[in-house]
């Protein structure tokens, strides 16, 4: 399998991308079996290309616009979820802020 072009992946929908991902993973499994059994060198060098293709497909799946799950904020807008979690504090952080508050210094003029 030749390298996958990213602009071709962006034109596909999510189901096609997942089907392609499944095929790539099956091919990678076959290549790994060939590696263990002492396969041809061209198959061994193909492992890198297939792994790169899998990464590209996964990235394309993650960036596909969400039409069917638009009400779940985390699936379409991960940056919103990240902002929400960034503002929350753990119990340890809360105690640290309570017992060791920011020191206030006054400068005399």
Secondary structure, 3 states (H helix, E strand, C coil): CCCCCHHHHHCCCHHHHHHHHHHHHHHHHHHHHHHHCCCCHHHHHHHHHHHHHHHHHHHHHHCCCCCCCCCCHHHHCHHHHHHHHHHCCCHHHHHHHHHCCCCCCCCCC
